[in-house]
Amino acid sequence: MSDDIFKVGSYEFKSRLIVGSGKYKDFQTTKDATEASEAEMITVAVRRVNITDPGKENLLDYIDPKKYTILPNTAGCFNAEDAVRTLRLAREAGGWNLVKLEVLGDTQTLYPNVVETIKAAEILVAEGFEVMVYTSDDPIVATRLEEVGCVAVMPLGNPIGSGRGLANPFNIRVIKERANVPIVVDAGIGTASDAAKALELGADAALINTAIAEAKDECLMARAMRDAVRAGRMAYLAGRMPKRAFASASSPTEGYIWD
């Protein structure tokens, strides 16, 4: 497993767990949980967390950019124009080129607006960004975003912050089987078994925020997610046994003492 590297764009990671930085009660807890997760990449909402003004307390006072890959995202953007402007600002402020594009279409469900997402992705890729893109679990849209040039496609497991697990494992499997770029399950993961399932299906990584930030013990849940992602990945590589309609004895059915 030591050579099982997660490659996305021009970056390489040993960890397949990406963590978010929102919803924590304070920056210190964010730091502690991130360290417990052993993640190497943390995503940060440019519009919600002050990472562009070094004169004010901000997340980067607690998360060392030399230790973690900072993944600025466009959470809270509802059109392509705002998303592109936000990531241009992030690149200017921090030099970040690997970014997470997220364009929402509805304030209640927070489902992605795939039309505006594709439009923004085309602009950002043309400007040299390495774009990891949040989207629906539609295989057709996922293929289109790969064709645009995104370096990773991030289908939702369920609505953001819902903790409902994977709504459509079949679609996640189809997206993975058709993809030539990493597939990262993003949103909906509520507990460790959800994360393991995502990796068992073949997802290359999982991005988790709320499930850790809203746990009673954030650091303990972070470690649980770390181990779940590892277990799911190992199970995927090992290959699961086939499902059968009827029982199959695990012991020999001949040579009994009464034969």
Accessible surface in RSA format (square Angstrom, percent):
REM  Atomic radii and reference values for relative SASA: ProtOr
REM  Chains: A
REM  Algorithm: Lee & Richards
REM  Probe-radius: 1.40
REM  Slices: 20
REM RES _ NUM      All-atoms   Total-Side   Main-Chain    Non-polar    All polar
REM                ABS   REL    ABS   REL    ABS   REL    ABS   REL    ABS   REL
RES MET A   1   118.79  61.5  69.65  46.1  49.14 117.0  61.05  51.9  57.74  76.5
RES SER A   2   108.54  91.7  79.96 106.7  28.59  65.9  60.10 128.0  48.44  67.9
RES ASP A   3   124.04  86.9 101.70 101.2  22.34  52.8  43.19 101.6  80.85  80.6
RES ASP A   4    24.86  17.4  15.70  15.6   9.16  21.7  10.06  23.7  14.80  14.8
RES ILE A   5    52.09  29.6  36.09  26.9  16.00  38.6  36.09  26.0  16.00  43.4
RES PHE A   6     2.82   1.4   2.19   1.4   0.63   1.6   2.82   1.7   0.00   0.0
RES LYS A   7   123.85  60.4 114.00  69.9   9.85  23.4  58.44  52.6  65.41  69.7
RES VAL A   8     0.78   0.5   0.00   0.0   0.78   1.9   0.78   0.7   0.00   0.0
RES GLY A   9    41.66  51.4   0.00   N/A  41.66  51.4  11.88  32.6  29.78  66.7
RES SER A  10    91.87  77.6  52.10  69.5  39.77  91.6  53.25 113.4  38.62  54.1
RES TYR A  11    68.01  31.8  64.06  36.4   3.95  10.3  39.68  29.8  28.33  34.9
RES GLU A  12   111.30  63.9  84.02  63.6  27.28  64.9  26.37  51.0  84.92  69.3
RES PHE A  13    11.27   5.6   8.32   5.2   2.94   7.7  11.27   6.8   0.00   0.0
RES LYS A  14   161.98  79.0 143.35  88.0  18.63  44.4  86.46  77.8  75.51  80.4
RES SER A  15    24.75  20.9  12.97  17.3  11.78  27.1  17.10  36.4   7.65  10.7
RES ARG A  16    17.42   7.3  13.68   7.0   3.74   8.9   7.38  10.1  10.04   6.1
RES LEU A  17     3.66   2.0   2.24   1.6   1.42   3.6   2.24   1.6   1.42   3.8
RES ILE A  18     1.79   1.0   1.79   1.3   0.00   0.0   1.79   1.3   0.00   0.0
RES VAL A  19     1.63   1.1   1.63   1.5   0.00   0.0   1.63   1.4   0.00   0.0
RES GLY A  20     1.03   1.3   0.00   N/A   1.03   1.3   0.85   2.3   0.17   0.4
RES SER A  21    12.47  10.5   1.90   2.5  10.57  24.4   0.02   0.1  12.45  17.4
RES GLY A  22    28.48  35.1   0.00   N/A  28.48  35.1  26.05  71.5   2.43   5.5
RES LYS A  23   119.48  58.3  77.45  47.5  42.02 100.1  74.27  66.8  45.21  48.2
RES TYR A  24    26.80  12.5   4.12   2.3  22.68  59.0   1.97   1.5  24.82  30.6
RES LYS A  25   155.34  75.8 113.02  69.3  42.32 100.8  78.91  71.0  76.44  81.4
RES ASP A  26    70.53  49.4  58.77  58.5  11.76  27.8  39.91  93.9  30.62  30.5
RES PHE A  27    56.72  28.4  53.27  33.0   3.45   9.0  53.27  32.3   3.45   9.9
RES GLN A  28    84.23  47.1  83.22  60.8   1.01   2.4  45.88  97.7  38.35  29.1
RES THR A  29    16.03  11.4  14.77  15.0   1.25   3.0   7.50  10.1   8.53  12.9
RES THR A  30     1.69   1.2   1.69   1.7   0.00   0.0   0.00   0.0   1.69   2.6
RES LYS A  31    69.38  33.8  69.38  42.6   0.00   0.0  16.98  15.3  52.40  55.8
RES ASP A  32    55.34  38.8  50.69  50.5   4.64  11.0  12.69  29.9  42.65  42.5
RES ALA A  33     1.28   1.2   0.37   0.6   0.91   2.1   0.75   1.1   0.53   1.4
RES THR A  34     1.64   1.2   0.40   0.4   1.24   3.0   1.22   1.6   0.42   0.6
RES GLU A  35    74.79  42.9  61.39  46.4  13.40  31.9  19.24  37.2  55.54  45.3
RES ALA A  36    15.38  14.1   3.67   5.7  11.71  26.6  14.48  20.4   0.90   2.4
RES SER A  37     0.63   0.5   0.05   0.1   0.58   1.3   0.05   0.1   0.58   0.8
RES GLU A  38    85.79  49.3  70.25  53.1  15.54  37.0  33.22  64.3  52.57  42.9
RES ALA A  39     4.33   4.0   0.10   0.2   4.23   9.6   0.10   0.1   4.23  11.2
RES GLU A  40    55.81  32.0  53.86  40.8   1.94   4.6  24.41  47.2  31.40  25.6
RES MET A  41     3.33   1.7   2.58   1.7   0.75   1.8   2.83   2.4   0.50   0.7
RES ILE A  42     0.07   0.0   0.07   0.1   0.00   0.0   0.07   0.1   0.00   0.0
RES THR A  43     7.03   5.0   6.12   6.2   0.91   2.2   6.12   8.2   0.91   1.4
RES VAL A  44     0.09   0.1   0.00   0.0   0.09   0.2   0.09   0.1   0.00   0.0
RES ALA A  45    13.44  12.4  11.43  17.6   2.01   4.6  11.43  16.1   2.01   5.3
RES VAL A  46    14.49   9.5   2.95   2.7  11.54  27.8   2.95   2.6  11.54  31.3
RES ARG A  47   129.93  54.6  90.87  46.3  39.06  93.0  26.04  35.6 103.89  63.0
RES ARG A  48   162.94  68.4 124.94  63.7  37.99  90.5  54.07  73.9 108.86  66.0
RES VAL A  49    24.38  16.0  19.45  17.6   4.93  11.9  23.41  20.3   0.97   2.6
RES ASN A  50    46.15  31.8  31.18  30.1  14.97  36.1  35.08  84.4  11.06  10.7
RES ILE A  51    12.56   7.1   0.00   0.0  12.56  30.3   0.38   0.3  12.18  33.1
RES THR A  52    52.41  37.3  31.02  31.5  21.38  51.0   7.84  10.5  44.57  67.4
RES ASP A  53    55.70  39.0  53.94  53.7   1.76   4.2  19.37  45.6  36.33  36.2
RES PRO A  54   130.19  94.9  99.40  90.6  30.79 111.9 104.43  86.2  25.76 160.1
RES GLY A  55    71.61  88.3   0.00   N/A  71.61  88.3  36.93 101.3  34.69  77.7
RES LYS A  56   135.31  66.0 126.48  77.6   8.83  21.0  77.26  69.5  58.05  61.8
RES GLU A  57   114.27  65.6  88.90  67.3  25.37  60.4  36.26  70.1  78.01  63.7
RES ASN A  58     9.96   6.9   9.88   9.5   0.08   0.2   0.08   0.2   9.88   9.6
RES LEU A  59     0.59   0.3   0.59   0.4   0.00   0.0   0.59   0.4   0.00   0.0
RES LEU A  60    43.39  24.2  28.14  20.1  15.25  38.3  28.31  19.9  15.08  40.6
RES ASP A  61    93.12  65.2  55.36  55.1  37.77  89.3  23.54  55.4  69.58  69.4
RES TYR A  62    60.27  28.1  49.22  28.0  11.05  28.8  22.81  17.1  37.46  46.2
RES ILE A  63     0.70   0.4   0.56   0.4   0.14   0.3   0.70   0.5   0.00   0.0
RES ASP A  64    67.61  47.4  62.09  61.8   5.52  13.1  28.09  66.1  39.52  39.4
RES PRO A  65    66.99  48.8  48.07  43.8  18.91  68.8  48.35  39.9  18.63 115.8
RES LYS A  66   198.64  96.9 157.27  96.5  41.37  98.5 107.79  97.0  90.85  96.8
RES LYS A  67   128.33  62.6 100.52  61.7  27.80  66.2  77.57  69.8  50.76  54.1
RES TYR A  68    12.47   5.8   8.76   5.0   3.71   9.6   9.40   7.1   3.07   3.8
RES THR A  69    32.09  22.8  25.10  25.4   6.99  16.7  12.04  16.2  20.05  30.3
RES ILE A  70     5.13   2.9   0.76   0.6   4.37  10.5   0.76   0.5   4.37  11.9
RES LEU A  71     0.00   0.0   0.00   0.0   0.00   0.0   0.00   0.0   0.00   0.0
RES PRO A  72     0.00   0.0   0.00   0.0   0.00   0.0   0.00   0.0   0.00   0.0
RES ASN A  73     9.37   6.5   9.36   9.0   0.02   0.0   0.00   0.0   9.37   9.1
RES THR A  74     0.01   0.0   0.00   0.0   0.01   0.0   0.01   0.0   0.00   0.0
RES ALA A  75    10.96  10.1  10.93  16.9   0.04   0.1  10.93  15.4   0.04   0.1
RES GLY A  76    13.27  16.4   0.00   N/A  13.27  16.4   7.49  20.6   5.78  12.9
RES CYS A  77     0.31   0.2   0.00   0.0   0.31   0.7   0.31   0.8   0.00   0.0
RES PHE A  78    78.08  39.1  65.81  40.8  12.27  31.9  65.81  39.9  12.27  35.1
RES ASN A  79    56.16  38.7  56.16  54.3   0.00   0.0  21.77  52.4  34.39  33.2
RES ALA A  80     2.38   2.2   2.38   3.7   0.00   0.0   2.38   3.4   0.00   0.0
RES GLU A  81   117.61  67.5 107.48  81.3  10.14  24.1  42.25  81.7  75.36  61.5
RES ASP A  82    35.98  25.2  35.54  35.4   0.44   1.0   1.47   3.5  34.51  34.4
RES ALA A  83     0.00   0.0   0.00   0.0   0.00   0.0   0.00   0.0   0.00   0.0
RES VAL A  84     4.93   3.2   4.93   4.5   0.00   0.0   4.93   4.3   0.00   0.0
RES ARG A  85   127.37  53.5 126.38  64.4   0.99   2.4  65.15  89.0  62.22  37.7
RES THR A  86    10.62   7.6   7.79   7.9   2.82   6.7   3.97   5.3   6.64  10.0
RES LEU A  87     0.00   0.0   0.00   0.0   0.00   0.0   0.00   0.0   0.00   0.0
RES ARG A  88   113.68  47.7 108.20  55.2   5.49  13.1  41.05  56.1  72.63  44.0
RES LEU A  89    88.87  49.5  85.58  61.2   3.29   8.3  88.15  61.9   0.72   1.9
RES ALA A  90     0.00   0.0   0.00   0.0   0.00   0.0   0.00   0.0   0.00   0.0
RES ARG A  91    74.42  31.2  69.86  35.6   4.56  10.9  26.75  36.6  47.67  28.9
RES GLU A  92   150.21  86.2 116.85  88.4  33.36  79.4  47.85  92.6 102.35  83.6
RES ALA A  93    52.22  48.0   8.44  13.0  43.78  99.6  18.63  26.2  33.59  89.0
RES GLY A  94    36.02  44.4   0.00   N/A  36.02  44.4  13.13  36.0  22.90  51.3
RES GLY A  95    57.41  70.8   0.00   N/A  57.41  70.8  29.85  81.9  27.57  61.7
RES TRP A  96    35.56  14.3  32.38  15.7   3.17   7.5  27.04  14.4   8.52  13.8
RES ASN A  97    42.35  29.2  41.19  39.8   1.16   2.8  18.89  45.5  23.46  22.7
RES LEU A  98     2.57   1.4   1.58   1.1   0.99   2.5   1.58   1.1   0.99   2.7
RES VAL A  99     0.00   0.0   0.00   0.0   0.00   0.0   0.00   0.0   0.00   0.0
RES LYS A 100    10.92   5.3  10.92   6.7   0.00   0.0   0.00   0.0  10.92  11.6
RES LEU A 101     0.00   0.0   0.00   0.0   0.00   0.0   0.00   0.0   0.00   0.0
RES GLU A 102     8.50   4.9   8.50   6.4   0.00   0.0   0.00   0.0   8.50   6.9
RES VAL A 103     0.00   0.0   0.00   0.0   0.00   0.0   0.00   0.0   0.00   0.0
RES LEU A 104     3.15   1.8   3.05   2.2   0.09   0.2   3.05   2.1   0.09   0.2
RES GLY A 105    43.51  53.7   0.00   N/A  43.51  53.7  10.83  29.7  32.67  73.2
RES ASP A 106    61.20  42.9  55.99  55.7   5.21  12.3  16.48  38.8  44.72  44.6
RES THR A 107   113.09  80.4  91.80  93.1  21.30  50.8  60.94  81.9  52.15  78.8
RES GLN A 108   165.55  92.6 135.18  98.8  30.37  72.3  45.64  97.1 119.91  90.9
RES THR A 109    47.22  33.6  41.93  42.5   5.29  12.6  45.49  61.1   1.73   2.6
RES LEU A 110    48.76  27.2  48.50  34.7   0.26   0.7  48.50  34.1   0.26   0.7
RES TYR A 111    98.83  46.1  98.60  56.1   0.23   0.6  64.68  48.6  34.15  42.1
RES PRO A 112    14.79  10.8   0.75   0.7  14.04  51.0   0.75   0.6  14.04  87.3
RES ASN A 113    45.43  31.3  39.48  38.2   5.95  14.3   7.98  19.2  37.45  36.2
RES VAL A 114    40.30  26.5  38.75  35.1   1.55   3.7  38.80  33.7   1.49   4.0
RES VAL A 115   103.74  68.3  98.67  89.3   5.06  12.2 101.46  88.2   2.28   6.2
RES GLU A 116    30.78  17.7  30.78  23.3   0.00   0.0   9.18  17.8  21.60  17.6
RES THR A 117     0.18   0.1   0.18   0.2   0.00   0.0   0.18   0.2   0.00   0.0
RES ILE A 118    35.09  20.0  35.09  26.1   0.00   0.0  35.09  25.3   0.00   0.0
RES LYS A 119    99.12  48.4  96.55  59.2   2.57   6.1  59.23  53.3  39.90  42.5
RES ALA A 120     0.00   0.0   0.00   0.0   0.00   0.0   0.00   0.0   0.00   0.0
RES ALA A 121     0.00   0.0   0.00   0.0   0.00   0.0   0.00   0.0   0.00   0.0
RES GLU A 122    75.92  43.6  67.75  51.3   8.17  19.5  28.51  55.1  47.41  38.7
RES ILE A 123    65.10  37.0  61.28  45.6   3.83   9.2  65.08  46.9   0.02   0.1
RES LEU A 124     0.00   0.0   0.00   0.0   0.00   0.0   0.00   0.0   0.00   0.0
RES VAL A 125    42.15  27.7  32.61  29.5   9.54  23.0  32.61  28.3   9.54  25.9
RES ALA A 126    88.87  81.7  46.02  71.0  42.85  97.5  57.43  80.9  31.44  83.3
RES GLU A 127    61.64  35.4  40.49  30.6  21.15  50.4  35.20  68.1  26.44  21.6
RES GLY A 128    43.94  54.2   0.00   N/A  43.94  54.2  33.32  91.4  10.62  23.8
RES PHE A 129     8.40   4.2   0.00   0.0   8.40  21.9   0.00   0.0   8.40  24.0
RES GLU A 130    30.32  17.4  29.41  22.2   0.91   2.2  18.30  35.4  12.02   9.8
RES VAL A 131     0.21   0.1   0.00   0.0   0.21   0.5   0.00   0.0   0.21   0.6
RES MET A 132     0.00   0.0   0.00   0.0   0.00   0.0   0.00   0.0   0.00   0.0
RES VAL A 133     0.00   0.0   0.00   0.0   0.00   0.0   0.00   0.0   0.00   0.0
RES TYR A 134     0.95   0.4   0.95   0.5   0.00   0.0   0.72   0.5   0.23   0.3
RES THR A 135     0.08   0.1   0.05   0.1   0.03   0.1   0.05   0.1   0.03   0.1
RES SER A 136    25.15  21.3  25.15  33.6   0.00   0.0  22.98  48.9   2.17   3.0
RES ASP A 137    27.61  19.3  27.59  27.5   0.02   0.0   0.02   0.1  27.59  27.5
RES ASP A 138    53.85  37.7  51.68  51.4   2.17   5.1  15.38  36.2  38.48  38.4
RES PRO A 139    21.17  15.4  20.37  18.6   0.80   2.9  20.42  16.9   0.75   4.7
RES ILE A 140   121.26  69.0 119.61  89.1   1.65   4.0 119.97  86.4   1.28   3.5
RES VAL A 141    19.75  13.0  18.66  16.9   1.09   2.6  19.75  17.2   0.00   0.0
RES ALA A 142     5.67   5.2   4.42   6.8   1.25   2.8   4.71   6.6   0.96   2.5
RES THR A 143    53.40  38.0  50.64  51.3   2.76   6.6  46.55  62.5   6.85  10.4
RES ARG A 144    98.54  41.4  97.64  49.8   0.90   2.1  32.56  44.5  65.97  40.0
RES LEU A 145     0.13   0.1   0.13   0.1   0.00   0.0   0.13   0.1   0.00   0.0
RES GLU A 146    35.68  20.5  27.28  20.6   8.40  20.0  12.92  25.0  22.76  18.6
RES GLU A 147   117.90  67.7  81.57  61.7  36.33  86.5  42.03  81.3  75.87  61.9
RES VAL A 148    22.19  14.6   1.77   1.6  20.41  49.2   8.22   7.1  13.97  37.9
RES GLY A 149    34.67  42.8   0.00   N/A  34.67  42.8  22.44  61.6  12.24  27.4
RES CYS A 150     2.58   1.9   0.00   0.0   2.58   6.1   0.00   0.0   2.58   2.8
RES VAL A 151    27.70  18.2  22.94  20.8   4.76  11.5  26.53  23.1   1.17   3.2
RES ALA A 152     0.00   0.0   0.00   0.0   0.00   0.0   0.00   0.0   0.00   0.0
RES VAL A 153     1.05   0.7   1.05   1.0   0.00   0.0   1.05   0.9   0.00   0.0
RES MET A 154     0.00   0.0   0.00   0.0   0.00   0.0   0.00   0.0   0.00   0.0
RES PRO A 155     0.00   0.0   0.00   0.0   0.00   0.0   0.00   0.0   0.00   0.0
RES LEU A 156     9.03   5.0   8.55   6.1   0.48   1.2   8.55   6.0   0.48   1.3
RES GLY A 157     2.02   2.5   0.00   N/A   2.02   2.5   1.40   3.8   0.62   1.4
RES ASN A 158    14.58  10.1  14.07  13.6   0.51   1.2   0.51   1.2  14.07  13.6
RES PRO A 159    28.96  21.1  28.43  25.9   0.53   1.9  28.96  23.9   0.00   0.0
RES ILE A 160    54.95  31.3  40.51  30.2  14.45  34.8  40.51  29.2  14.45  39.2
RES GLY A 161    33.01  40.7   0.00   N/A  33.01  40.7   5.49  15.1  27.52  61.6
RES SER A 162    43.34  36.6  11.00  14.7  32.35  74.5  21.17  45.1  22.17  31.1
RES GLY A 163    39.74  49.0   0.00   N/A  39.74  49.0  15.20  41.7  24.54  55.0
RES ARG A 164   179.18  75.2 147.23  75.0  31.96  76.1  40.52  55.4 138.66  84.0
RES GLY A 165     4.16   5.1   0.00   N/A   4.16   5.1   4.10  11.2   0.07   0.1
RES LEU A 166    27.03  15.1   4.01   2.9  23.02  57.9   4.23   3.0  22.80  61.3
RES ALA A 167    68.37  62.9  32.08  49.5  36.29  82.5  40.72  57.3  27.65  73.2
RES ASN A 168    55.01  37.9  51.98  50.2   3.03   7.3   7.92  19.1  47.09  45.5
RES PRO A 169    48.46  35.3  48.24  44.0   0.22   0.8  48.40  40.0   0.06   0.4
RES PHE A 170   146.65  73.4 138.64  85.9   8.01  20.8 144.28  87.5   2.37   6.8
RES ASN A 171    25.71  17.7  25.71  24.8   0.00   0.0   0.00   0.0  25.71  24.8
RES ILE A 172     1.73   1.0   1.73   1.3   0.00   0.0   1.73   1.2   0.00   0.0
RES ARG A 173    99.80  41.9  99.80  50.9   0.00   0.0  22.85  31.2  76.96  46.6
RES VAL A 174    24.44  16.1  23.94  21.7   0.50   1.2  24.44  21.2   0.00   0.0
RES ILE A 175     3.22   1.8   0.64   0.5   2.58   6.2   2.02   1.5   1.21   3.3
RES LYS A 176    43.27  21.1  39.95  24.5   3.32   7.9  16.69  15.0  26.58  28.3
RES GLU A 177   125.86  72.3  88.56  67.0  37.30  88.8  39.45  76.3  86.41  70.6
RES ARG A 178   139.60  58.6 113.47  57.8  26.13  62.2  41.01  56.0  98.59  59.8
RES ALA A 179    23.84  21.9   3.69   5.7  20.15  45.8   5.58   7.9  18.26  48.4
RES ASN A 180   135.18  93.2  98.13  94.8  37.05  89.2  31.73  76.4 103.45 100.0
RES VAL A 181    29.09  19.1  23.48  21.3   5.61  13.5  26.86  23.3   2.22   6.0
RES PRO A 182    23.54  17.2  20.64  18.8   2.90  10.5  22.90  18.9   0.64   4.0
RES ILE A 183     0.22   0.1   0.22   0.2   0.00   0.0   0.22   0.2   0.00   0.0
RES VAL A 184     0.00   0.0   0.00   0.0   0.00   0.0   0.00   0.0   0.00   0.0
RES VAL A 185     0.00   0.0   0.00   0.0   0.00   0.0   0.00   0.0   0.00   0.0
RES ASP A 186     6.72   4.7   6.72   6.7   0.00   0.0   0.00   0.0   6.72   6.7
RES ALA A 187    13.24  12.2   1.22   1.9  12.02  27.3  13.01  18.3   0.23   0.6
RES GLY A 188     4.08   5.0   0.00   N/A   4.08   5.0   0.18   0.5   3.90   8.7
RES ILE A 189     9.95   5.7   1.26   0.9   8.69  20.9   1.26   0.9   8.69  23.6
RES GLY A 190    21.28  26.2   0.00   N/A  21.28  26.2   6.87  18.8  14.41  32.3
RES THR A 191    59.39  42.2  59.39  60.2   0.00   0.0  39.45  53.0  19.94  30.1
RES ALA A 192    26.85  24.7  26.74  41.3   0.11   0.2  26.85  37.8   0.00   0.0
RES SER A 193    76.73  64.8  63.98  85.4  12.75  29.4  53.95 114.9  22.78  31.9
RES ASP A 194    27.98  19.6  26.53  26.4   1.45   3.4   1.45   3.4  26.53  26.5
RES ALA A 195     0.00   0.0   0.00   0.0   0.00   0.0   0.00   0.0   0.00   0.0
RES ALA A 196    16.49  15.2  16.49  25.4   0.00   0.0  16.49  23.2   0.00   0.0
RES LYS A 197    85.41  41.7  84.30  51.7   1.11   2.6  42.06  37.9  43.34  46.2
RES ALA A 198     0.00   0.0   0.00   0.0   0.00   0.0   0.00   0.0   0.00   0.0
RES LEU A 199     0.12   0.1   0.00   0.0   0.12   0.3   0.00   0.0   0.12   0.3
RES GLU A 200    76.16  43.7  64.79  49.0  11.37  27.1  13.24  25.6  62.93  51.4
RES LEU A 201    10.93   6.1   9.86   7.1   1.07   2.7   9.95   7.0   0.98   2.6
RES GLY A 202     0.00   0.0   0.00   N/A   0.00   0.0   0.00   0.0   0.00   0.0
RES ALA A 203     0.13   0.1   0.00   0.0   0.13   0.3   0.00   0.0   0.13   0.4
RES ASP A 204    18.15  12.7  18.15  18.1   0.00   0.0   0.50   1.2  17.65  17.6
RES ALA A 205     0.00   0.0   0.00   0.0   0.00   0.0   0.00   0.0   0.00   0.0
RES ALA A 206     0.00   0.0   0.00   0.0   0.00   0.0   0.00   0.0   0.00   0.0
RES LEU A 207     9.13   5.1   6.98   5.0   2.14   5.4   6.98   4.9   2.14   5.8
RES ILE A 208     3.38   1.9   0.66   0.5   2.72   6.5   3.21   2.3   0.17   0.5
RES ASN A 209    34.70  23.9  29.51  28.5   5.19  12.5  14.20  34.2  20.51  19.8
RES THR A 210    23.93  17.0  20.85  21.1   3.08   7.3  14.81  19.9   9.13  13.8
RES ALA A 211    13.44  12.4   0.05   0.1  13.39  30.5   9.65  13.6   3.79  10.0
RES ILE A 212     0.80   0.5   0.80   0.6   0.00   0.0   0.80   0.6   0.00   0.0
RES ALA A 213     8.89   8.2   0.00   0.0   8.89  20.2   0.00   0.0   8.89  23.6
RES GLU A 214   117.46  67.4  83.65  63.3  33.81  80.5  35.28  68.2  82.19  67.1
RES ALA A 215    20.17  18.5   4.15   6.4  16.01  36.4  13.84  19.5   6.32  16.7
RES LYS A 216   216.99 105.9 176.91 108.5  40.08  95.4 128.22 115.4  88.77  94.6
RES ASP A 217    72.28  50.6  65.92  65.6   6.36  15.0  25.29  59.5  46.99  46.9
RES GLU A 218    22.78  13.1  22.74  17.2   0.03   0.1   0.06   0.1  22.71  18.5
RES CYS A 219    33.27  25.2  32.76  36.5   0.51   1.2  11.29  28.6  21.98  23.7
RES LEU A 220   103.43  57.6 103.10  73.8   0.33   0.8 103.10  72.4   0.33   0.9
RES MET A 221    45.36  23.5  42.20  27.9   3.16   7.5  43.83  37.3   1.53   2.0
RES ALA A 222     0.02   0.0   0.02   0.0   0.00   0.0   0.02   0.0   0.00   0.0
RES ARG A 223    94.17  39.5  94.09  48.0   0.08   0.2  28.65  39.2  65.52  39.7
RES ALA A 224    37.52  34.5  27.00  41.7  10.52  23.9  35.33  49.7   2.19   5.8
RES MET A 225     0.00   0.0   0.00   0.0   0.00   0.0   0.00   0.0   0.00   0.0
RES ARG A 226    43.78  18.4  42.59  21.7   1.19   2.8   5.00   6.8  38.78  23.5
RES ASP A 227    68.65  48.1  64.68  64.4   3.97   9.4  28.59  67.3  40.06  39.9
RES ALA A 228     9.80   9.0   3.44   5.3   6.37  14.5   9.33  13.1   0.47   1.2
RES VAL A 229     3.56   2.3   3.56   3.2   0.00   0.0   3.56   3.1   0.00   0.0
RES ARG A 230   114.76  48.2 111.90  57.0   2.86   6.8  46.98  64.2  67.78  41.1
RES ALA A 231    49.72  45.7  44.51  68.7   5.21  11.8  45.75  64.4   3.97  10.5
RES GLY A 232     0.14   0.2   0.00   N/A   0.14   0.2   0.13   0.4   0.01   0.0
RES ARG A 233    25.00  10.5  25.00  12.7   0.00   0.0   2.65   3.6  22.34  13.5
RES MET A 234    93.56  48.4  90.42  59.8   3.14   7.5  61.89  52.6  31.66  41.9
RES ALA A 235    41.17  37.9  30.34  46.8  10.83  24.6  38.32  54.0   2.85   7.6
RES TYR A 236    85.50  39.9  70.43  40.1  15.08  39.2  43.55  32.7  41.95  51.7
RES LEU A 237    89.63  49.9  57.27  41.0  32.36  81.4  60.13  42.2  29.50  79.4
RES ALA A 238    87.39  80.3  46.78  72.2  40.61  92.4  58.70  82.7  28.69  76.0
RES GLY A 239    51.83  63.9   0.00   N/A  51.83  63.9  30.53  83.8  21.30  47.7
RES ARG A 240   161.02  67.6 127.63  65.1  33.40  79.5  81.88 111.9  79.15  48.0
RES MET A 241   113.91  59.0 100.98  66.8  12.93  30.8  67.47  57.4  46.43  61.5
RES PRO A 242    86.01  62.7  74.81  68.2  11.20  40.7  85.89  70.9   0.12   0.7
RES LYS A 243   165.49  80.7 132.68  81.4  32.82  78.1  84.46  76.0  81.03  86.3
RES ARG A 244   137.81  57.9 100.33  51.1  37.48  89.2  40.87  55.9  96.94  58.8
RES ALA A 245    95.44  87.8  49.25  76.0  46.19 105.1  60.64  85.4  34.80  92.2
RES PHE A 246   175.15  87.6 160.04  99.1  15.11  39.3 167.55 101.6   7.60  21.7
RES ALA A 247   109.69 100.9  67.54 104.2  42.15  95.9  79.45 111.9  30.24  80.1
RES SER A 248    68.99  58.3  37.12  49.5  31.88  73.4  16.47  35.1  52.52  73.6
RES ALA A 249    75.78  69.7  35.36  54.6  40.42  91.9  46.72  65.8  29.06  77.0
RES SER A 250   121.55 102.7  76.45 102.0  45.10 103.9  53.88 114.7  67.67  94.8
RES SER A 251    74.77  63.2  67.34  89.9   7.42  17.1  35.23  75.0  39.53  55.4
RES PRO A 252   105.08  76.6  87.70  79.9  17.38  63.2  99.94  82.5   5.14  32.0
RES THR A 253    98.57  70.1  78.53  79.6  20.04  47.8  46.99  63.1  51.58  78.0
RES GLU A 254   142.93  82.1 130.27  98.6  12.66  30.1  45.46  87.9  97.47  79.6
RES GLY A 255    67.86  83.7   0.00   N/A  67.86  83.7  35.72  98.0  32.13  72.0
RES TYR A 256    97.11  45.3  87.09  49.5  10.02  26.1  64.40  48.4  32.71  40.3
RES ILE A 257   172.65  98.2 135.94 101.3  36.71  88.5 144.82 104.3  27.83  75.5
RES TRP A 258   185.48  74.4 150.42  72.8  35.06  82.3 141.93  75.7  43.55  70.7
RES ASP A 259   122.26  85.6  54.89  54.6  67.37 159.3  60.88 143.3  61.37  61.2
END  Absolute sums over single chains surface
CHAIN  1 A    12781.2       9812.9       2968.3       6785.6       5995.6
END  Absolute sums over all chains
TOTAL         12781.2       9812.9       2968.3       6785.6       5995.6
